Amino acid sequence: MNIRFDEHGTLCVVEVDGEFVGDSVDPFRRACMDRIDSGVRDLIIDLSTTTLVDSSALETMLDLADATSKRRGRCMLASPDDSIRSVLAVTRLHEHLEVHEAVENAARTIR
């Protein structure tokens, strides 16, 4: 998995490329939490090039949603493919995580 961060003030877009699973999840979580601790309030996790997520990735996304919420921010998912949408639906996480069609759509909801 490759991760790219694009920071815009208190907003950070995180592009996750490849399989978001296993050993790659902890470094991702730490890098995102470091940014949140340094002042990022809103995260958009761009899943447009993510091919697979596992339970640890799902747990991490929930943790990041909690962390941003505590700082009056939001954690949003953008551009998940049909298989990831299916996982979110089966686990009912789509009820707890904001999911947007594209990064631009998510960014427009931030005030």
PyMOL commands that set and color helices and strands:
alter all, ss='L'
color gray80, all
select helices_A, chain A and resi 22-37+55-70+82-90+93-95+103-108
alter helices_A, ss='H'
color red, helices_A
select strands_A, chain A and resi 2-8+11-20+42-46+50-53+75-78+98-100
alter strands_A, ss='S'
color yellow, strands_A
deselect
rebuild
show_as cartoon
